[in-house]
Amino acid sequence: MAPYTWQLVQKLGRGTAIFTQPAMPIKCAGAPQKAMYLSCDYWLRQQHLSNINVEFCSAGTALFEVADYVPALQQYIAKYQIKLNLQTNLQAVDAASKTATFKHTLADGSTELQQKQFDMLHVTPPQVAPDVIRQSPLADNAGC
């Protein structure tokens, strides 16, 4: 899907771009952010970034699970003026109305549903290893 994503990035000159990251584990923890940062860099170089509201919606409680990387990543969040939405997990997409529904976990542990309009949506789906791996000695304690 990378070529299709690249087409969408090149066509977007204004609007809202939402990038998502599901709860861990996923195959590559940095992939959703990498797509976002590369897109933002392209939009910056094309002088479109000021016309695009970029949001990162992550189911996680931190920008990245390895704390040592967070300060450097925060610099890119600031540079590209990305709105960071933690504990915000994609639940549904209505492509016809370009609306994404997220479950946001509040500080007290309660949750609320949020609907967000988008012009471009980059979805990283939840991922698990195949059963043959998850149910083998190769899996860790979390079954990954």
C-alpha positions in Angstrom: 0.0 0.0 0.0 3.0 2.3 0.1 2.6 3.5 -3.5 -1.0 4.3 -2.9 -0.1 6.2 0.3 2.5 8.1 -1.6 -0.1 9.1 -4.2 -2.4 10.4 -1.5 0.4 12.4 0.1 1.3 14.0 -3.2 -2.3 14.9 -3.9 -3.1 16.4 -0.5 -2.4 20.2 -0.5 -4.8 21.2 2.3 -7.1 19.6 4.8 -6.7 17.1 7.6 -4.4 14.1 7.6 -4.7 11.5 10.4 -2.2 8.8 11.1 -3.0 6.0 13.4 -1.2 3.5 15.6 -3.0 0.6 17.3 -2.1 -0.9 20.6 1.1 -2.8 20.6 2.5 -5.1 19.6 2.7 -4.3 15.9 5.3 -5.6 13.4 7.3 -2.4 13.4 6.6 0.1 16.2 8.1 3.0 14.2 6.3 2.4 10.9 3.2 4.6 11.6 5.3 7.5 12.7 7.8 7.0 9.8 5.0 7.4 7.3 3.8 10.5 9.1 7.2 12.2 9.3 8.0 11.4 5.7 4.6 12.8 4.6 5.1 16.0 6.7 8.6 16.5 5.3 7.2 16.2 1.8 4.4 18.7 2.6 6.9 21.1 4.2 9.1 21.0 1.1 6.1 21.6 -1.1 5.0 24.5 1.1 1.7 22.7 1.9 2.2 21.8 5.5 0.8 25.1 6.8 -2.4 24.2 5.0 -2.6 20.7 6.5 -3.7 19.7 10.0 -1.8 16.6 10.9 -2.9 14.4 13.8 -1.3 11.3 15.2 -3.8 9.1 17.0 -2.0 6.4 19.0 -3.6 3.8 21.3 -0.5 4.0 23.4 0.2 6.1 26.5 3.5 7.5 25.2 4.8 8.7 21.8 7.1 5.7 21.7 7.6 2.8 24.0 11.4 3.2 24.2 11.7 6.3 26.4 15.2 7.2 25.1 13.7 7.9 21.6 10.8 10.2 22.8 12.8 13.5 23.1 14.0 13.3 19.5 10.6 12.3 18.2 9.0 15.2 20.2 11.2 17.5 18.2 9.6 16.3 14.9 6.1 16.5 16.5 6.9 20.2 17.2 8.7 20.9 13.9 5.7 19.6 11.8 3.1 21.0 14.3 1.5 17.6 14.7 -1.4 17.2 17.1 -0.6 14.3 19.3 -3.6 12.3 20.6 -2.4 9.5 22.9 -4.7 6.8 24.2 -6.8 7.3 21.1 -7.6 4.1 19.3 -9.3 3.8 15.9 -12.6 2.0 16.1 -14.3 2.5 12.8 -14.0 4.4 9.5 -16.8 5.7 7.4 -15.1 6.3 4.0 -18.1 7.8 2.4 -18.3 10.7 4.9 -14.6 10.7 5.6 -15.1 10.2 9.3 -13.0 8.1 11.7 -14.3 7.1 15.1 -11.8 6.7 17.9 -12.1 5.5 21.5 -10.2 8.0 23.7 -9.2 6.9 27.2 -9.4 9.7 29.7 -7.1 10.3 32.8 -9.7 8.7 35.1 -9.8 5.5 33.0 -13.2 6.3 31.5 -13.6 6.3 27.7 -15.3 8.5 25.2 -15.9 8.1 21.5 -14.6 10.9 19.2 -15.4 11.4 15.6 -12.8 13.1 13.4 -13.2 14.3 9.8 -10.3 13.6 7.5 -9.1 14.3 4.0 -6.4 11.6 4.3 -6.3 8.7 6.7 -3.3 6.4 7.2 -4.3 3.3 9.1 -2.0 0.9 10.7 -4.1 -2.2 11.6 -3.6 -4.2 14.8 -1.2 -7.0 14.2 -0.4 -10.4 15.7 1.8 -13.3 14.7 0.1 -16.3 13.1 -1.2 -18.9 15.5 1.5 -21.3 14.5 4.1 -18.8 15.9 2.0 -17.4 18.8 1.3 -20.9 20.2 4.9 -22.1 19.8 8.1 -21.8 22.0 9.1 -18.9 19.8 6.4 -16.6 21.3 7.1 -14.4 24.3 5.0 -14.3 27.4 2.5 -12.0 25.8 1.9 -14.4 23.0 3.7 -12.3 20.4 
